[in-house]
Amino acid sequence: MSSSSYNEAYRILLQYLMANQIVSKKKLKEMYPNENFDDIFLVINNQIRFVFLEIKKVHSDVDNEVYYGLVNTKSDEFSQMATNLDKKEIDMFKLIIDKVVTDEYISWSNAVSLRGNLDSAAAQIALDNFIKNRWLREENTNLYFGIRTYLELTQYFAESYDFEDCKICSETVIHGENCSNDECTVIMHKHCSNKWFEQKSDPKCPDCKTPWGNYS
C-alpha cells in the first residue's frame, strides 16, 4: 500500500479513520502488518489539509500504545466539542481540565461538584458522555484525561498552561517524569523515559547527570 502519492488504498484507510475517529497503531498493524503509518498519514494529511482535517498521533502512557485520530483543524478545540455537548457541559469539562492538570486525576464525586449550572443528574450524564467519547478515562472511580483529550486539545493546553517540553521528543508534557534534582528542569513523558533508559546500565538525567527515578 505504501506510496508517495494518494491512492485508492489510502482513501479506504482514511474512510476507516473517519468512521472510527481514534484507532490504535496495534489495530492498524493487524490490518496492514507491513506498513509505515507515519509515512502513509503524511501523504494523506497533505491531501486532506485543504478541508481542515489532520491525522494526529499520540503515545499513551496508560497502555504504552500509539493512537491515531482524525482532527478538525479549522475551529478551536472546544468548538469541535460543541457538536456533541452544550455550553454548560463544556464549561464543566473546562473546570475538570483545570483540576486534572493540577492533580493528574479527579474523583467522580468532585467532578460532579464542578457541574456549575447543570443539575446533579445532568452532570452524571455529562461525565458518562465524556468517558464514552474518550475525553476522560475512568479508573477506580477516579477520572483521568482520555486519549481524545491528548489528541485534540494540545493547542489549548499550549495556550492555556505553562507546560515544559519533553527532553527526548520535544513535545509538550502534561504529566510526566521530572528530574529529582530540584534545580534541574528536565522532564520527560513516561514512555520517552522508558525508551531512553531501557538500554542504559546507569540511568542519569541527560542534563545534570543526577540518577533518574526508578531506574537508578
C-alpha positions as a printed Julia matrix, in Angstrom:
216×3 Matrix{Float64}:
   0.0    0.0    0.0
   2.88   2.4    0.69
   3.18   5.1   -1.94
   4.35   8.7   -2.16
   1.05   9.69  -3.77
  -2.56   9.44  -2.63
  -4.33   6.36  -3.96
  -7.41   4.17  -3.51
  -5.89   2.2   -0.63
  -5.19   5.45   1.22
  -8.76   6.6    0.62
 -10.11   3.4    2.18
  -7.82   3.84   5.18
  -9.0    7.44   5.58
 -12.62   6.3    5.48
 -11.85   3.78   8.21
 -10.4    6.53  10.39
 -13.36   8.81   9.7
 -15.71   6.05  10.85
 -13.73   5.18  13.99
 -12.2    8.59  14.89
  -9.43   7.1   17.04
  -7.56   3.88  16.21
  -4.55   2.24  17.85
  -1.44   1.51  15.84
  -1.72  -2.06  17.09
  -5.13  -2.38  15.42
  -3.84  -0.89  12.18
  -0.87  -3.28  12.23
  -3.29  -6.19  12.42
  -4.91  -4.92   9.23
  -1.73  -3.78   7.44
   1.23  -5.56   9.1
   3.99  -4.29   6.82
   3.14  -0.62   6.54
   4.82   2.52   7.91
   1.82   4.55   9.06
   3.76   7.73   9.78
   4.72   7.89   6.09
   1.24   6.94   4.93
  -0.51   9.54   7.09
   1.92  12.21   5.94
   0.69  11.61   2.39
  -2.96  11.55   3.48
  -2.54  14.73   5.54
  -1.18  16.54   2.51
  -4.38  15.57   0.74
  -6.89  16.49   3.46
  -5.34  19.62   4.96
  -7.26  21.73   2.43
 -10.5   20.66   4.11
  -9.04  21.41   7.56
  -8.54  17.83   8.64
  -5.41  16.18  10.0
  -4.49  12.73  11.26
  -2.59  13.19  14.51
  -0.61  10.71  16.58
  -0.29  10.4   20.35
   1.54   7.92  22.57
  -0.48   6.83  25.61
   1.37   6.39  28.91
  -1.54   4.3   30.2
  -1.19   1.29  27.91
   2.0    2.32  26.06
   0.08   2.23  22.78
   0.29   4.68  19.89
  -3.04   6.07  18.69
  -4.03   7.93  15.53
  -7.02  10.24  15.37
  -8.7   12.4   12.76
  -8.85  16.01  13.99
 -10.6   19.12  12.67
  -8.0   21.9   12.46
 -10.27  24.76  11.4
 -12.26  25.51  14.55
 -10.94  25.85  18.07
 -10.93  22.67  20.12
 -13.97  23.43  22.24
 -15.99  24.45  19.19
 -15.41  20.9   17.97
 -16.8   19.57  21.23
 -19.9   21.74  20.81
 -21.18  19.38  18.11
 -21.92  16.84  20.86
 -22.08  18.96  24.05
 -23.9   22.09  25.14
 -22.22  25.13  26.69
 -22.93  24.04  30.28
 -21.26  20.68  29.66
 -18.24  22.33  28.01
 -17.91  24.74  30.94
 -17.95  21.77  33.31
 -15.3   19.99  31.24
 -13.01  23.03  31.35
 -13.2   23.04  35.16
 -12.38  19.34  35.18
  -9.39  20.02  32.92
  -8.03  22.57  35.4
  -8.29  20.05  38.23
  -6.74  17.15  36.31
  -3.89  19.32  35.04
  -3.02  20.13  38.65
  -3.65  16.79  40.35
  -3.47  14.32  37.41
  -6.95  12.99  38.24
 -10.24  13.96  39.85
 -12.68  11.78  41.77
 -16.09  11.19  40.24
 -17.84  12.99  43.13
 -15.56  16.02  42.85
 -16.14  16.14  39.1
 -19.9   16.19  39.67
 -19.43  19.08  42.13
 -17.98  21.15  39.26
 -21.3   20.95  37.41
 -21.98  24.71  37.53
 -25.48  25.3   36.15
 -26.12  21.6   35.5
 -28.16  19.62  37.98
 -26.6   16.52  39.52
 -28.33  14.08  37.18
 -27.28  16.05  34.09
 -23.7   16.22  35.4
 -23.63  12.44  35.8
 -24.84  12.03  32.22
 -22.2   14.52  31.02
 -19.44  12.55  32.74
 -20.69   9.35  31.12
 -20.53  11.09  27.73
 -17.01  12.41  28.41
 -15.91   8.84  29.1
 -17.85   7.32  26.21
 -16.31   9.79  23.77
 -12.84   9.25  25.29
 -12.34  12.78  26.56
 -11.93  11.22  30.0
 -10.87   7.8   31.28
 -12.27   6.22  34.46
 -10.16   4.1   36.78
 -11.24   3.12  40.31
 -13.87   5.92  40.45
 -11.22   8.48  39.51
 -11.2   10.35  36.21
  -8.09  10.97  34.09
  -7.59  12.55  30.68
  -8.71  10.26  27.88
  -6.81   9.65  24.68
  -9.06  12.06  22.73
  -8.12  14.93  25.05
  -4.43  14.36  24.33
  -5.14  14.17  20.59
  -7.43  17.16  20.17
  -6.65  19.65  22.93
  -2.89  20.0   22.59
  -3.17  23.55  21.24
  -5.5   24.52  24.08
  -3.03  23.14  26.62
  -0.14  25.01  24.98
  -2.05  28.31  25.04
  -3.62  27.92  28.49
  -0.91  26.36  30.65
   2.81  26.76  31.19
   3.94  23.24  30.35
   7.51  22.2   29.63
   8.59  20.2   26.59
   9.87  16.65  26.82
  13.67  16.43  26.78
  13.52  13.46  24.42
  10.76  14.15  21.88
  10.32  17.94  22.37
   6.52  17.58  22.61
   4.5   19.17  25.43
   4.43  17.16  28.67
   1.19  17.4   30.66
   2.01  14.68  33.18
   5.43  13.08  33.09
   8.62  12.31  34.98
  10.8   15.09  36.39
  14.46  15.01  37.25
  14.83  14.55  41.03
  17.3   17.45  41.15
  15.15  20.45  42.15
  17.47  22.79  40.27
  17.11  20.83  37.01
  14.16  21.47  34.69
  14.35  18.25  32.65
  11.03  16.47  32.22
  10.06  13.52  30.02
   6.97  11.62  29.01
   6.85   8.28  30.79
   7.06   6.36  27.52
  10.01   8.52  26.41
  11.92   7.88  29.63
  11.19   4.15  29.36
  12.64   4.04  25.86
  15.55   6.34  26.7
  16.71   4.46  29.79
  15.93   0.86  28.87
  19.35   0.23  27.34
  21.35   2.27  29.83
  23.14   0.48  32.68
  23.5    3.67  34.75
  20.43   5.84  34.02
  21.04   9.51  34.69
  19.43  12.81  33.77
  20.73  13.77  30.31
  21.45  17.31  31.55
  22.59  17.31  35.17
  23.57  13.6   35.42
  21.52  13.01  38.57
  20.43   9.34  38.88
  16.98   9.06  37.31
  13.98   7.99  39.38
  13.01   4.33  39.33
  15.89   3.47  37.02
  18.64   4.43  39.48
